[in-house]
């Protein structure tokens, strides 16, 4: 904060106008009382150090030196080298070696451009002639693999430099020979970059007419409200299978601990060659731009206290996750008091449907106010009980160890309540804690045809308004552009509600008892959708011919001549390779689904197979793919 916060007296009436956060304020007050008066600002003990960096680098080396490699092993090695990088003291020789070892892996799996970045970073730091020689050879090898014209020049410069380096005679001869071989290979173009084909160049058009009220959504839907469903999404016109409903940018992302060293702490994208925060061991970034942006928006305050918060909770790390969100939101609106006012304005709006809409009558899903308008979760008693103290500890660390409130406040925990911005911040932090369990979505990346990875959570205000069904009529695609793409699985009639299936709870994927238990445990409701009420089988769907008979199929083939060809292709091709997109096949697939839904049912084996092809086509072309090579 630019200005130091002012102390307020006990009779200040500002407390009385802040009723929407009165409960949270009471909770933060009680929790701060539990922090001993003797507690003082403490220094984080988890800092960058050479010993830990070396430990994880050596673990990576052990795996790298093993006899056989796989995609899983490559992923583990990458994580270990990236962790070694994050732990290494800034501009140290350990950092140069971490970059160098990761560069070796990247070259090994033919990620040449990323390897060059790591080589150059290490070369800027190292004072080791041995490492410099290795890095120059590796960089030249990658440039040759990319068929870059400068590869020959780099080899020549490296050969000149090698003569000046203090190296063992045999080792120097080895590198000279290697550079000469690379130089000669430039003419033969022996190397090829490892690229993974994830679809053809032609794209499924994502064009749709955006509505004015919710700019990320199609005009074919709108937000409605009633007491039974709360806010929900309803069709304003008939919607066909495959039709785009929304393309919403992720407002917020937070990466799980086990994948934090390979995902940017700012934009959340997977990064092969991350760079570290210069001060702490928890922040890594895909670029210098992201590192700078993160520092300005939130990290300059969380950086010092992150190690103190890390062991407060497990799993998704609710405390650092909630704190970072709040810091970003405050940066967005300009200060604690500005966010307080924005929240007050939200609560003044008694129209449930338009809660979270801005003064211009628009639901801006790229603004923090739209997130604050979402329903919070106060059902899980264990979670509720832990929140106030966790929030109080985070608030105390922030006030004591950082200059967020203008200066480091050297007072006891309870005395923090004398500072208005401090208790407002604490109350807002509790609000965020309660908000997240019901508002976040598991974020997926696609590794191959079958496997998916869950690197963390995302918050998308509009997509959070879709209610759950175990037989959803829309599907989500997690895109490489940090977006959720929503499209229709079934035909949806005007006036019908749109439903999404929460995290692996589709009735075709999971038995009823497992779905019900999961939804009750995580989302705290008992599902009463049609598959649950009628105990639909999760084993199989009826075949088309069993539903309409031979004569019915004959009539259907007249309407959809391509049906039999599509069906045979699906049953014969085990991996269903045909779904790769082309305009003709896409048009045929959409029309087939529409006719089948209108004349038979969406609940038959053939429709499910065709719809799966639609999902795979969207996933292939727009999904967030992180393919770690299995071979090398």
N, C-alpha and C positions, 0 to 999 in steps of 0.2 A: 504494500500500500504506500502511496506517495506521502500521505500525511499520517503522522502518528495518531492512534486512536485516542479519544478523549475519555477520561473517567466520567462516569455518571453517578449522580447521587441516588440514594435509595428511594427518594420521593419523585424521581423522574417519571412523568406520566407516559413516556414512550413505550413502557412495557405494556400499558393497557390497550394500546391501539394495535397490538400485534397478536390478536387472539388466534389466528390460524395456526401459529406455532407455539401456542401456550403450553400444550402438552409436551412438546419436544423440549421447550425451555425448562420445564419442571424436571424432566428426565435428565437433562444435561447437568442441572444444578445438583440433583441427588447423586449423580455419578461422580461429579467433581469432588463431592464431600468424601467419597471413598478413597481418593488419592491422598496419601499421608501429607501432612503439612511439611514434614521433613524432606519430602521429595524435592530434588533439584534438577536442573537441566542436565541431562547426561549425554555423553558423547557416544556415537555409534561405534561399535567394536568390529563391525564387518566392513573393512576397507580394502582397497586394492593392496595386494602384497605379492611379492615375487614367488614365495613358497607355494601358495595355492595355485598360482598361474602355472608354475612348473608341474605341479601334481596332476592337473587336468590335461596338460599337454602330453605328459607321459602316458596317461591313460589312453589318450587318442592315438599315440604312437603304437601302443601295444595292439590295439584293434587294427590299426592300419597295416601292421606287420604280419597279421594273421594270414593263414593259408588261403582262406576263401572269403570273398566279399559278397554282400547282398545289399538290397535297397535299405533294409533295416539297419545293417551295419554301417553303411555310408551315412545314414541319418545320425546315428549315434556318434560317429567320428566327428561329423560336422558340429554337433552340439558341444562336444568336448573341446574342440579347438576354439569355437566361438566363446565358450565359457572361459577358457584360458585367456583369451584376448580381453574379455571384460574384467577379469581379475588382475591383469598385469598393470603395474604402475604406469602412469602416462609417460609416453616417450622413452620407455625403458627398453633394454635389450630383450627382456622377456616378452614385451609386446611385439617387437620385431620378429621373434621366433614364433610366436603364436600366429601372426599373419603369415609367416613363411610356411609353417606346417599346414595351415589351412589352404594356402595356395597350392601345396603339393596335392592335397586331396581334390581340389577343384580341377586341377590339370588332369589328374587321374580319371575323373569322371567326365572329362571333356567340357567343363564349364570354363572356357578359355577367357572370355571377357572378364568374368568375376575374378579369375586367377590373376590376371594382369593388374587389377585394382589392388589386390592384396600384396602382390610383388612390389608395386610402386610405393605402397604405404610402408612396407618393411624396409625398402631401400632408403626411404627418407629418414629412418630412425637408426638403423644398425651401424655399429662401428666395427663389426666383425668382418674381416676379409673373407673368411670361409662362407658366411651366410650371404654376403654380397655376391660372391661368385655363383652360388647356387641360384640365387634369385635372378641374376642376369640371364643365366641359361634357361631358367623356367619361363621368364618373360619372353625371351626370343622364341622358345618352342611354341608358346601360345600364339604369338604373332604370326609365326609360320603356319600354324594350324588354321588360323583365321584368314590366311592368304593375304595378310597385310603387306603392303609394299615396304613398310619401314622395318620389317623383320630382318632383312639383309643388313640394313644400316645398324640396327641394334646389335646384331652379331659382330659386326666389324668394330663397333665402339667397345663392346664387351671384351673382344680379343685384345684390344689396345689396353684396356683397364686391367685385364688379367696379368699382363706383364709387370704391372706396378704393384700388384697385391702380394702380401707376404703369405705364401702358401707352400705347403709341402710340394716338392718337385713332382712327385707322382700324381698328386691331386691336381696340380696346375695342368699337367699334361692331359689328365682325364677331361677337365673342363674345356681345354682348348680343342680337343678332339670332338667333344660333344657339340660345341658351338660351330665348328666347321661342318659337322654333319647336318646340323639344323640349317645352316646357311645353304648347303647344297640341296636340302630338301625343299627349300622355297621354290626352286625351279621345277620340282616334280609334283608339288602340291600333294604330298602324301597324307596330310592330315585332313580330317573332316570333323566339324563340330557336331556334338551329340545333341541333335534336336529331336523333340518328341512331337509326332503328328497328332494333334488333338482335334482334327476336323479340317474341312476344306475351307478355302478362302471365302467362299460365298457365305453370307450371313443371313440368318433368319431376321427379317426386319423387326426392330423393336419400336417402330413408329406407332404411336397411339395419340389420340386427342386428349390432351391433359385438361383437367378441370381447373377452374379458377380458385375454388375453395380449398382444394388440397392439390397443389401443383405437381406432386410426385405421382398422383393417381389418375387413372382414366376417368373420363366423364361418364363411363358406363357404371360407376359405383358412387356411393355417397356414404357419409357417416350418419347413423341413426342412433337413437337412445330409447331404451325402455327399462323398467325396473327389473325385468327378468334377465335380460342380456347385458345391461349396461350399455356403454358405447359399442357399436358393432358396425360392420360393413354390409351394405345392402345394394343389390343391383338396381340401377335405374332404367335398364333396358336389357333385352335378351343378350346373353353372352355366349359365344361359341367356344368349343374346346380349342385350346391353344392361344386364345386371345389374351393379350397383355393387360393385366389389371393395374399394375404399378411398377415403377422402378424407383426405389427409394435408397438414397445414399445412407450408409451407416453413420449415425450421429456420433457414436462412441464405441470404442473397441478396447478390450483389455485381454491380454494374453496370459494363459495359464503358466504356472511356474516351470513346468517341464519343457515348455517350448519357447520360453522367453528370450533365449539367446539367438534364436533364428527368426524372430519376428520383430519388426520395427516397433519401438515403444510409442511412436507417434502415430503413424498411419496404419500400423498393424500388419503390413504386408510381409510375406515371407522374404527373407533376404539371405542369399548365399554368402555374402561378404559384408556382414554388419560391421559398424564402427561403434566404439563404446562411448558412454558418458565419460568425460574427462575426470570426474570426481568420484562417482559411486560405481558399484558393481552390478547394478540392476537395470540400468538403461542402456539399450543398444538401438542402433538406428540404421536405416537403409541408405542414408545419404547425409551429407553435411547440412543440407537444407532442412531435413526432418529433425536433426539434432538441434539446430538453432530454433526452429519453430516450437519444439517441445519445451525447450528451456524457457522461452518467453511465455508460453501459455500455462505451464504447470510445474515443470521439473525443477526450476530454480528454488522452489519452496519444498517440494517433496524429497529432493535429492538427499538432503542432510539427514532426514528422519526416516527414510525408507527402511533402512536396516532395523530401526527400532520397531517398526510396524509389522515387519515381515512374519514374525512368529505369533502375532496376536490371534490369527485365525488360519484355517487351512483351506484346501480345495481352491475356490476361485479368489481367495484373498480379499474378502469383503471389505476389510478396512482400507488397504491401499487403493483398492478399486473405487470405493465410494469417495475417498479423499481426492483422488485425481479427478474424478468427474466434477466434484464441487469446485475445485481450483480452476478447471477449464471453463465451467459455467460462469464463475465470477469474472474471469478474464474476458469472456465474451460480452457480458453486459456492462463491465466497467467498474465493478466494486461490490462489496458485501451489501451495502445499503441499496444499491441498484437491484441486486438480485432479490433482496427482501421485498422491495416495492413490487417487482415483477410477480413474486409469489402472492403478495397481498392482492394484486389485481386479478390473479387467477382465481383466488378464493372468493372474490366479490361477485364473480360471474355465477349466477345461480342456474343458468341454462346448461344442463349437463352435456348436451350434444356439442355445444361450441366451447366447452372448457378447453383451454390451451390454444384457442384461436387468438391471433393478434388483433390489434385495434383496427387493422384494415380488413378484418373479416376472413382472414386466411389462416389455415393450419400449416404453419411453416415447420416442416419436419426436420429442418436443419438448424433449429433454434432450441436452446435449453428449456424454454418455457413449455414447449410441446412435450418434453420429457417429464417435466415437473407436474404436468396435468394428468399423467397416467395414474392408475389406481395403485396404491401402495398395499403391502402385504403384512398384515399383523395377525396371522393365524398360527404360525409355527411358534409355540411358546418358548422352546429352547432358544430359537434365534432372537425372538423379541427380548428375552431376558439378557442376552449377551450384548445387544446393540448399545445401550446407553454407556456402559463402562468402556467398551471398545472405542466409541466415539469420543468420550471424555479423555481417554489416554491419547488418542490421535490429536485432539485439540490442544492438550497440554504440551505435547512434544512440539507441535507447530508453533505455539505461542512462545515456548521457552527456548527453542533451538533455531528459529528462523526469524527473519525480519518481515514476515508477511503482514503483521499488524503495525508496521512502521519501525519497530525495533524489537529486540529480544526482550520479552517481558519477564523480568526477574522477580516474579511473585509466586505465592503458593497457588495451588490449583483452584481452591475455592475463591481466592481473590481475583481470579480471572473474570468472575461474574461482575466485577465492578467496571468492566470494559464492555460497552454495548456491542461493538462489532464482534467481540470474541464470543459472547453468548448467542448472538444471532447466527454466527458461523456454526457454532455447536448445534443449535437447533436445526439449522438447515442440513447439517451433516447427518443427524439422526433421520431426518426426512428422506435423505438419499438412501441410507441404509435400508429403510423399510420399503422404499420404492423398487429397488433392484430385483429382488427375488421374483416379482411378478412381471417385470418389464424387460428383462434381457432375453436374448435368444442365443442358443448355442450356435457358434459359428463353425461352418464346415469348409474344409478344403478337400479336393478330390485328388487321390493318389494314383488310382488306376480304375479299371472297369468296375471293381467291386468295393475296394476299401475307401473309406473316408477318414479324415483326421479332424480333430476338434481342438484347434489351437487356442480357443478362448471364447469370450462372449461378445455380443454386439448389442447395441440398443438402437432400434428403429421405431420411432414413435407411431407412425402410421401402421406399420406391420404389426405392432403390438395390439392393435384394435381388432384383429381377426380373432374370433372365438374358436374354440377347439371342437373338432369332431374326429372320431376314429375313422370316418369315411369322408375325408375332406373333398371339397369341390375346387380347391385351388392348391397350387404347389409353390414352394419357394426354391429359387436357385440363388446360391451365394456366389456372387460374381467376382471376377478378377479386378473389377473397377470399384471395389468396396461398396457394392450395392446389393440389395435384395431385389431380384426380379420375381414378380408374382404373376402367374398365368393360370388360366382356367383348365382344370382337368376334365370337367364334365360340362355339358350345356347348363347354363344357369338362367332361369327365367326372371323376368322383371319382378322385383319385389322380394326375391329370395335372398336369404342371408348367405354370405360367403364365409366358409370355414377353412381353417388350416389345421393340420395334425401336429400337435406338439411333440417334438423329439421322439421319433421311432414309436409312435403309438397308433399307426395305421392298422386297422383290423386285419389286413392281409399279412402284416409283418410280425404282430405280437398277439399272443393269446389274451383273452379278456381279463383274466385274473391278474396277469402281469401289467396290463395297461392300467387297470383300475388302481392297483397298488401304487404304481409309479405316479399317476396323476394326483392321487390323494397325498402322497408323501411330498412331492415337489411343488405342485400347484394348489394343493389343498381343496380340491373339489371332487365330487363323485360324478363321473361322466354318465349322462343319460341320453347319449346319441342313439340313433337307430340300431347300429350294430351291437351296442352294449345292451339295450333294452330287449332286443330280439335274439340275443346270443348267436350272432352270425358266426359261421365257421371261419376260422383263420387258416384252414388247411387247403381248401380249393374252392373255386367258383364253378358254377355249371358251364358246360360247353354250349356253344351256340346251337348246335343241332339238337341238343337235349331240350332246349327252351322253345324252339320254333319248328323243329322237325325238318325233314328233307324238303318238303314243299315250301316251307317258310324260307329256307336257305336259297332255294331256286328264285323265289321272288326277290330276296335281298340281293342276289347276284345281278339281277337285272338293274337294280338301282345303283349298285356299287360293283361294276365289273372287275375292279382290281382287288376285291376282297379276298378271293381265293389265292391269288398270287401273293398278297401280303401275308396271309395266314400261313401258307406253305413255307415262305421264306423264314418266318419267325420260328416255326416248329423245327425246321431242318437245321438252320444256322444256330448252333448252340450259343455262340457269343453275340448273336444278333448284330452283325456288322453292317447290315443294310441301312440302319437308321442314320448313317452319316448324311448330312443335309444336302439336298439339292432342291431347287424351287419346285420341281415337278413332284418329287416324292413328298415334300412337305404339304403341298396342296392336296394331294391324294390322301394323305394321312388325316388331315383335318376334316375333309369331307366324309371320309369313311367313319370317323368317330361321330360326327354329327348325325349321319344317317342311322348308324347302329343305335345311338341313344334314342333317336326319335321312333324307330320301328321295333326295337327289341328291348335292350336294357344296357345300362353302363356296368351292371353287375354280372358280367359273363367273362369267361376266360379270355376270349378273343379281344374284347374291349380293353381288359387290363393289360394285355400284351402290347396292344397298339398304343395305349396311353403311356406305357413304360418307354416305348420308343420315342414318344414326344418328349418325355422327361430327359432321356439320354441325349437327344438332339440339342435341347436347350443347355444341358449340362456340358456337353462337348464344346459347344461354341462360346458360351458365356461364363461357364463355371470357373471357380478359382482353383486352378490346377497347380499342384506342387508335386512334380514327378521326379523322384530321386532315382537315378539310374540303378538298375539291378545288376547290370554287368559293367565291366570296366576293362 
